[in-house]
Amino acid sequence: MSAQAPDLISLLRQGLSRLGDARAGFAVSGGGDSMALLHLGAQAGIAAEVATVDHGLRPEAADEAALVQARAAALGLRHETLVWAGRAAQGNLPDAARLARRRLLADWARRRGLGAVVLAHTLDDVAETFLMRLARGAGVDGLAAMAPAFTADGVLFLRPLLAVPRQTLRDWLAGQGLGWVEDPTNRDPAYDRTRARAALTALAPLGLGTGRLAEVAGHMAQARVALEAATEALLRACAHPVGDGLALTVALEPLRAAPQELQRRALVAMLDWLCPRPYAPRGEQVARLAARVLAGQPAQLAGARFFLARGQTWACREAKGDVSGWQVMPGQGELQLRALGAEGLAQCPDWRATGLPRAVLLTAPGLWRGPALIAAPHAGRPAGFRVMRPGAQTVLARRFLSH
């Protein structure tokens, strides 16, 4: 693909068309891809603000942020540097940095009232990500192409340049007399992405270059859409939220009749609905969970538990006191929201009349004033309050995190 400036500008405008009159938030690191995004956006006349994330991982990062700030100022755009503080000293540092970057950008977008955060991922990123995930034995979801639009932390993220090769953007910058920063970690073989780039060069003579792998990733994305639709239909048949989002009742017969892949996806969706977390459990863990649940046996995984009660299968959170995501109507004021536990449930003599198992009610949120329980709406003690998870009665949806 070879795109000239008018083509790139048209592509960018098209990719951002859903913004309407809202301002865009350009995430610009100073590298060639994001610098091209910045200048293309200015030439396209897109109303935008600019942010640079300084992860504090390299001493040059502050100077690079200052360079982006100067470029943005020359274009008449507001710029802000977002600093990652309190990073973990161990673990998967690239992944932790990616999640922190997304969180910082989402916070910035909300604070500034921006319509979306715009990322400069390219065709090369699609191919490199495909290859990295292939090496890890990923399935359809992991191998699916990056989505041009996704929501994270309640903020819309857009990738309008996914069809453009990285070199095309650098050629355009060079033709404009504009420079960019080369991140030295892009040449460090200690990083998976660096090795993936080298592998792509080696695979190109076999017909497995950037364009072909991106094409296959696109096919995987189409397959994922089909699987998501089938999973949604299965969830409608087998998983039913109860108690304003407190638990699920699980119909085993439709789950048993489904293909194994749909069983896996449905169970992962249930886990995610009960106990949201950045990543799904490992495949072998889900397989063990599925074997026990389908056999009608109790099982636990990822903070959730499946068990038999009142003649049916239930799924709820483990009783560990997490009540995040719940809302109180009317407002809770000075009252604290925390799980009932055995102490709270003992103060609800009518809980059996609710029809909910004791294991479920132990996890239910209650309104407390210090050690005193004021209200427990799920356990027959509403006291004028209602506690619910917004949207919990709608069909379950797996939060696919292969972006």
LINFENMO-V852846 format. One line per field, one symbol per residue. phi: phi as a letter, one per 30 degrees, with the letter a starting at -180 (. if undefined). psi: psi as a letter, one per 30 degrees, with the letter a starting at -180 (. if undefined). Layout:
BEGIN
phi = ???
psi = ???
END
This chain:
BEGIN
phi = .bcdeeddddddeddcdddicddccddbcjddddddeeddddddiddabbbbccdicbddddddddddedddddcicdbbcccdcidddbjddedddddddddddddddddciddaccccdbeddddddedddddcidcedddddeddbacbhibdcbbdcdccdedddddddddciccaccddddcdddcedddddddddddeddicdeddddddddddddddeddddddddddddcbbdbihjdabccddddddddeeddedddddddedddbeaebdddedddddddeddddicdabahicbcacahibccbadddcidbdjcbcbdedhddccaddidddddcbdcddddicdeddddcddbcbbidcdcabedcibdhicbcbceidddedbdddccd
psi = kjkleeeeeeeeeefgfffbfkkljkjjffleefeeeeeeeeffgkjllkkkkjfgfkffeeeeeeeeeeeeefggkkkkkjkjkhlkflajeeeeeeeeeeeeeeeeeeefhkflkklhkaeeeeeeeeeeeefghlaeeefklkkfklkkhgkkkkifgfgkkeeeeeeeeeffgkllkjkfffgjffkeeeeeeeeeeefefgghaeeeeeeeeeeeeeeeeeeeeeeeeeeeffkjklhhgeakkjjeeeeeflleeeeeeeeeeeeeeeiklekllleeeeeeeeeeefgglklkkhglkklkkhglklkllliggjgkfkkkkalfbfkkjlkeaeeeefgifgffffgkleeefffkklkkjbfkkekiefggiehglkkljkgfflkkkkjkhg.
END
